[in-house]
Amino acid sequence: MTSNSTKTALVTGASTGIGLATAEALARAGFTVFGTSRKASGKSPGQISMLACDVTDEGSVASVVSMILESNGRIDLLVNNAGLGMFGGAEESSVAQVQSLFDVNLFGVMRMTNAVLPSMRGRGEGLIINMSSALGFVPAPYSAHYAASKYALEGYSESLDHEIRGFNVRVSLIEPGTVQGTFDHSSLEPDSKMKEYDAGRAWVHNFYEKSKLTADTPDDVARTVLKAATAKHHRQRYTVGKIAWQISLLRRLMPASMFDKALRQQFRLPA
């Protein structure tokens, strides 16, 4: 791999939170960084070139990628960070709303990846980092659709990594737990709320709000992305934070019935 000072990174959803922290961390490490958001433009304080890009729009994606390739000649690293949250009872969201969630969390990743891959394959070098979640390996109550989008992302990423490895292009997944500030301004409310789920939804919302007090920070996630971006040896998954790591370990080692019982107890659900 070439030195960081000659590498170009593209980070989606880079105006706030994990995306901004990641873009800044990569810039400090010597990458030339382009960040995107739906309305961004100009330079950030960290010398990140911000570009407007809607990951749900094929033309917008193609335009941004072409612009970067024309100006820099290469994209070495793609960080697919743009995403939406959605928490509520599975029955409370219309299929149309769930489609809009998947359009960002999964299909947006596919659009960006398809736009960047030809140049990576042509040079025989590249890395794609997809932002998943602990909910991508352990779905929790009131997160069915969000977890489904991340489960799909995990399957897509693992399959893609097999397919493009022969071109010396790899895919890694980042799996954070609860992160401070995540989705504060980018979560969808269920569009068909039902009184039957009011109490459970409220409890889960309160649970996540309290967990943010001791949650990992966007900078914690950014450090993990940088670790993946500069690693000498590829890893497929990077779990971020002690809690996410413990959950991953317990999911693998505990009998399914015991894990199910522990999860329901955690969320105060009846046995």
KAJOKA-V113505 format. One record per residue. N is the residue number from 1. PSI is psi in radians with two decimals (NA if undefined). OMEGA is omega in degrees with one decimal (none if undefined). D_FIRST is the distance of its C-alpha to the first C-alpha in Angstrom with 2 decimals. Layout:
n:psi:omega:d_first
N:PSI:OMEGA:D_FIRST
N:PSI:OMEGA:D_FIRST
This chain:
n:psi:omega:d_first
1:2.60:178.4:0.00
2:2.89:-179.5:3.78
3:2.74:-178.1:6.66
4:-0.56:-175.3:8.81
5:-0.31:178.3:11.45
6:0.07:-176.3:10.11
7:2.54:176.7:9.29
8:2.28:179.5:12.34
9:2.48:175.8:13.75
10:2.11:-176.9:17.00
11:2.09:177.4:19.29
12:2.70:-178.9:22.63
13:0.79:-169.9:25.74
14:0.18:-176.6:24.58
15:-0.42:-177.5:28.05
16:2.99:168.4:29.13
17:-2.38:-176.2:28.48
18:-0.72:-177.9:25.24
19:-0.79:178.9:23.65
20:-0.79:179.3:24.63
21:-0.68:179.3:23.62
22:-0.81:179.8:20.15
23:-0.73:-179.5:19.74
24:-0.68:179.0:21.07
25:-0.73:179.0:18.89
26:-0.70:178.6:15.67
27:-0.75:178.9:17.35
28:-0.52:-179.5:18.29
29:-0.03:174.0:14.77
30:-0.06:177.0:13.94
31:2.58:164.3:12.95
32:2.05:-167.8:15.24
33:2.25:169.4:17.15
34:2.23:176.6:19.61
35:2.64:177.8:22.02
36:2.64:165.3:24.69
37:3.03:-174.2:28.15
38:-0.51:-175.0:31.23
39:0.15:-172.8:32.79
40:2.67:172.9:30.25
41:2.80:176.2:29.82
42:-2.76:-175.3:29.18
43:2.42:173.4:27.36
44:2.95:178.3:27.33
45:-0.48:-179.5:28.10
46:0.32:179.3:24.44
47:0.69:172.8:23.50
48:2.22:177.4:22.22
49:1.95:-177.1:23.20
50:2.30:-178.6:25.38
51:2.55:176.9:26.26
52:2.25:178.8:28.97
53:2.26:175.3:27.95
54:1.93:-175.0:29.99
55:-0.17:176.5:27.92
56:0.00:-176.5:31.19
57:1.98:-177.3:31.59
58:-0.75:-178.8:29.81
59:-0.71:179.0:30.59
60:-0.76:178.9:29.36
61:-0.85:-178.8:25.96
62:-0.69:-178.7:25.64
63:-0.80:-178.5:26.79
64:-0.79:-179.7:24.29
65:-0.75:177.9:21.25
66:-0.72:-179.9:22.69
67:-0.78:-178.8:23.36
68:-0.73:179.6:19.82
69:-0.62:178.7:18.48
70:-0.65:-176.3:21.33
71:-0.60:-175.0:20.77
72:-0.29:176.5:17.01
73:-0.11:-175.7:16.05
74:2.70:166.8:13.29
75:1.94:-177.1:12.87
76:-0.54:-174.0:9.48
77:2.22:172.3:11.45
78:2.14:175.4:15.07
79:1.86:178.8:17.26
80:1.59:-177.0:20.56
81:-0.44:-176.8:22.90
82:2.32:-178.7:26.07
83:2.85:176.5:28.85
84:2.62:171.4:32.55
85:2.79:172.5:34.60
86:2.10:-176.3:37.92
87:2.27:-177.9:40.25
88:3.07:177.4:43.73
89:2.48:-178.6:45.66
90:-0.55:-177.8:44.24
91:-0.19:-171.9:47.63
92:-0.05:-179.1:47.48
93:2.39:176.3:44.92
94:2.78:176.2:45.64
95:-0.65:179.0:43.44
96:-0.70:179.4:42.81
97:-0.71:178.9:41.48
98:-0.65:176.8:39.20
99:-0.67:178.7:37.90
100:-0.58:176.2:37.05
101:-0.84:179.9:35.08
102:-0.50:-178.5:33.12
103:-0.53:176.7:32.60
104:-0.97:-169.8:30.36
105:-0.50:-179.0:28.96
106:-1.00:-175.7:28.18
107:-0.52:174.7:28.79
108:-0.72:176.5:27.11
109:-0.76:-179.7:23.87
110:-0.73:179.9:24.46
111:-0.83:-179.7:25.18
112:-0.75:-178.3:22.04
113:-0.80:-179.7:19.88
114:-0.54:-179.8:21.80
115:-0.58:-175.1:21.41
116:-0.56:-172.4:17.63
117:-0.76:-177.4:16.80
118:-0.73:-179.6:17.95
119:-0.65:177.5:15.48
120:-0.80:179.0:12.50
121:-0.70:-179.1:14.09
122:-0.64:178.8:14.83
123:-0.27:-178.5:11.33
124:0.62:-177.8:10.27
125:2.41:175.1:7.57
126:2.81:178.4:8.77
127:2.34:175.4:10.45
128:2.18:179.3:14.19
129:2.11:-178.6:16.04
130:2.29:-178.6:19.80
131:1.86:177.8:22.39
132:-2.44:-175.8:24.94
133:2.75:170.8:27.70
134:-0.46:176.8:29.68
135:-0.07:173.3:32.14
136:-0.15:172.9:29.72
137:-0.23:173.6:30.68
138:1.68:178.0:34.08
139:2.42:-179.5:36.20
140:2.84:177.4:38.86
141:2.53:177.0:42.23
142:0.43:176.0:42.40
143:0.46:-171.8:38.75
144:-0.83:-173.7:39.14
145:-0.71:176.5:37.64
146:-0.81:178.9:34.75
147:-0.69:179.1:33.96
148:-0.70:179.9:34.31
149:-0.62:-179.8:31.73
150:-0.63:173.3:29.22
151:-0.77:178.9:30.17
152:-0.70:178.5:29.57
153:-0.70:179.8:26.15
154:-0.78:178.7:25.24
155:-0.77:178.1:26.51
156:-0.81:-175.8:24.81
157:-0.74:-178.1:21.38
158:-0.75:177.9:21.76
159:-0.78:-179.9:23.06
160:-0.70:-179.4:20.40
161:-0.69:176.6:17.63
162:-0.70:-173.1:19.52
163:-0.61:-172.2:19.90
164:0.01:-178.9:16.42
165:-0.61:179.6:14.55
166:-0.28:176.4:15.37
167:0.14:-176.8:13.39
168:0.60:173.8:10.11
169:2.32:-174.7:11.05
170:2.87:179.0:12.33
171:2.33:174.5:15.12
172:2.65:177.5:16.18
173:2.41:173.1:19.63
174:2.26:-173.5:20.90
175:1.43:178.2:24.55
176:2.77:167.5:26.54
177:-2.44:176.3:30.24
178:2.32:-177.5:32.61
179:2.36:-179.3:31.03
180:2.27:175.6:33.17
181:-0.18:-177.5:33.85
182:2.28:174.8:32.08
183:0.20:178.3:34.06
184:-0.57:-178.3:36.84
185:0.13:-175.3:36.98
186:0.62:176.6:35.25
187:2.45:178.0:37.23
188:2.34:172.4:39.68
189:2.46:177.0:43.17
190:2.40:-175.8:44.75
191:0.01:178.8:46.83
192:1.04:-176.1:49.67
193:2.51:-178.3:50.31
194:2.41:-176.9:52.96
195:-0.46:-179.6:55.26
196:-0.41:-177.7:54.78
197:0.07:-176.1:51.23
198:-0.86:-175.6:52.02
199:-0.80:-179.2:52.38
200:-0.73:179.1:49.33
201:-0.75:-179.8:47.14
202:-0.70:-179.9:48.46
203:-0.77:-179.7:47.88
204:-0.73:177.6:44.26
205:-0.77:178.9:43.66
206:-0.68:178.8:45.27
207:-0.81:-179.1:43.25
208:-0.62:178.2:39.93
209:-0.75:178.6:41.28
210:-0.66:-177.4:42.30
211:-0.41:179.6:39.02
212:-0.37:-179.2:37.20
213:-0.52:179.2:38.99
214:0.27:-175.2:36.86
215:2.91:173.4:33.86
216:2.83:-179.0:30.25
217:2.84:173.0:29.24
218:-0.60:178.4:26.73
219:-0.60:176.2:24.93
220:-0.77:179.0:24.73
221:-0.73:-179.5:23.02
222:-0.69:178.6:20.67
223:-0.63:178.3:19.62
224:-0.69:176.1:18.86
225:-0.77:179.6:16.80
226:-0.68:177.1:14.74
227:-0.79:179.2:14.51
228:-0.65:-176.4:13.29
229:-0.43:-175.5:10.74
230:0.10:-177.6:9.20
231:2.46:177.1:10.18
232:-0.55:-179.0:8.73
233:2.23:-174.9:11.12
234:2.42:169.2:12.03
235:2.49:-177.4:15.55
236:-0.59:-176.4:17.70
237:2.45:174.5:20.03
238:1.94:176.7:20.31
239:2.32:-175.2:23.96
240:2.16:172.8:24.78
241:2.69:-176.6:27.86
242:-0.76:-176.5:30.51
243:-0.83:179.3:32.73
244:-0.69:178.8:30.21
245:-0.76:179.6:29.08
246:-0.73:179.1:32.75
247:-0.75:179.0:33.58
248:-0.75:-180.0:30.79
249:-0.81:-179.6:32.05
250:-0.67:179.5:35.66
251:-0.66:-179.0:35.03
252:-0.60:-169.7:33.61
253:-0.54:-176.9:36.28
254:2.53:170.6:39.47
255:2.55:-174.4:41.86
256:-0.71:-177.7:41.68
257:-0.66:179.2:45.24
258:-0.72:179.6:44.67
259:-0.73:178.8:41.52
260:-0.77:-179.9:43.42
261:-0.75:-179.3:46.33
262:-0.68:180.0:44.22
263:-0.75:179.8:42.49
264:-0.63:176.4:45.89
265:-0.70:180.0:47.30
266:-0.67:-178.3:44.47
267:0.20:176.4:45.32
268:0.78:177.0:49.05
269:2.55:-178.9:49.62
270:2.54:-179.4:52.68
271:NA:none:52.27
